[in-house]
Amino acid sequence: MADQLITLSDVATAAGVSLSTASKALNGTDRISQATRDHVRDTAVRLGFRHNALARSFARGRSQTIGVLTHRASNPFTRIVLATVATELGAKEQAILLYDARLGDQDITESVLQLRARRIDGLIVIGTGTSYPTPSLTSRFDVPVIYAFTSTEDPNDVTITSDDTAIGKLAANHLLSKGRRRLAHITAEPHDHAAQRRAASATQALADAGLDWATPVRFGRWREDWGEDAAREVLAEVPDIDGIFCGSDAIARGAERVVRASGRRVPEDVAMIGVDNWEQLMHDQRVTRHLTTIEVGLEEIGRRVAAQLLEPDPEPGTQYVAPQLVIAETV
Amino acid sequence: MADQLITLSDVATAAGVSLSTASKALNGTDRISQATRDHVRDTAVRLGFRHNALARSFARGRSQTIGVLTHRASNPFTRIVLATVATELGAKEQAILLYDARLGDQDITESVLQLRARRIDGLIVIGTGTSYPTPSLTSRFDVPVIYAFTSTEDPNDVTITSDDTAIGKLAANHLLSKGRRRLAHITAEPHDHAAQRRAASATQALADAGLDWATPVRFGRWREDWGEDAAREVLAEVPDIDGIFCGSDAIARGAERVVRASGRRVPEDVAMIGVDNWEQLMHDQRVTRHLTTIEVGLEEIGRRVAAQLLEPDPEPGTQYVAPQLVIAETV
């Protein structure tokens, strides 16, 4: 059997006051003496009283529910942002109502109508990364909308996302700081915005040091097998290559396998750095790390989005979360 | 600006009926003609009308909100179950309210009180695996409670989790089916229930084939560096070992590195199998896979939990999700 739920009436009885006085003391809606207020509140705490949140939400016209729209909730990056958002909002008594665009045959309009009917207090749109922009939905809601780990075509949208320009610069500068001078870059499709921006800022960092890539940037896919193929090309073209910036950890895993199989040592002969920090995100605790990489800040994005959605006026525009260098064995 | 939200009054006006008739037609709460009902419903659909879910919830005394209690929401296994649960429930108009036990200084009692005050319609407790049981909270709620990816000490609790006994048997039998006969097992702590059960059922599978391990089971930790250490011991003790069952993919990654560095080929000399299917779970799509492994069914657990929580009477007891063999390159 469940323990009995404590009602306002129980509190009033135990405190020896009327139901109306108990309500006033706990809701702060009318003038009563501080002593009475304190007495009723102490009694409520002692009994373990909690407001009936459903009745209170209805009275206020607020659902204490935040809508979350995902493009693909099963995407591993999306999951990290989603879990963080749900945790942070839950700690503030806010529920989330998730619509995953991939699930439904229905288009986004249907999701918008359902979310509005649910009287959500705000909306978070979680993307799968910065590769391609997402449509802006802000004008279709009269509650705050924040975009996480994606971008839109409207520069006034409140967007919190990763910083590909800073990521590319950080990776290139780390290789340079270790004295590496014959560098290659292996990354994803040439039309992928994240790949473009990481490549452009890394190229600029090399130029600032008076250098250029030892071999043209290899554009391909965010995949381990592409890392293998591209590393073979790089080694054939520049046998004395001494550093490889891989656009993702998946690419780096494939590339490292090929570099090692060629008889070269990592990092002594070839230093390698990836992006994503998958080893730590997979393990949820500090374990021995192998691949030097860059943490793009998915959990930080989730925390900031949750915090700002509950603020009265989130600032319009894009906020970038600073990436963090995660040094391990490979450079 | 947001599009105007369509009210019941708009529907009534457009359909040329009274507000009361419109309400009856849409809620099915009174006797009106089928023709009128159809007409009002068609009008509502055409206008894009949605009930005010908040008002309707309040009238019904249901919050359309499911409580979710996690032990550690940032755990990567928990996140997969959580994202699946949120997606499946969202598709059925159910919000989730998450309390993460790790976040709060408050104990579990506080979370229980808050969840009950919120008038949740059901509760899902998501664990971090089958290594250790979680306390039963079922008796403290008068709504359905389901446990996901964990176990409790009450056999009547509704629990949906992974099947360590089937996992161990599947792994051992796969190695045996490939003709391997000199086998080792590297796994986690000896007091970890998941490690124990996987080891016991794999040992039984060997016994059923008239075999025993070529070297005692190595109990250690769920870590890559333990995989390295244990593999070194195994190779030193049984140089002609021809198969290794690793209790997790992390252990397998470390062990494989050592096996290859010793000059042995995988799988030609040493076949290797892990558990967790991390390569696929990390990538959200079918990519070239390297490690042969076992999918324990985290997404399936999430789907079943969400479906059963919304059923009138979930069946008491533990339901095990069948593991799936994922064949790749290493055996």
Interface residues (C-beta under 8 A of the other chain):
Chain A: M1 A2 D3 L5 G48 R50 H51 N52 A53 L54 A55 S57 F58 G61 S63 Q64 T65 V68 T70 R72 A73 S74 N75 P76 T78 R79 I80 L82 A83 T84 A86 T87 L89 G90 A91 E93 Q94 A95 I96 L97 L98 Y99 D100 L103 G104 L113 Q114 R116 A117 R118 R119 S139 R140 F141 D142 R223 E224 D225 A250 W278 L281 M282 H283 D284 V287 T288 H290 E299
Chain B: M1 A2 D3 L5 G48 R50 H51 N52 A53 L54 A55 S57 F58 G61 S63 Q64 T65 V68 T70 R72 A73 S74 N75 P76 T78 R79 I80 L82 A83 T84 A86 T87 L89 G90 A91 E93 Q94 A95 I96 L97 L98 Y99 D100 L103 G104 L113 Q114 R116 A117 R118 R119 S139 R140 F141 D142 R223 E224 D225 A250 W278 L281 M282 H283 D284 V287 T288 H290 E299
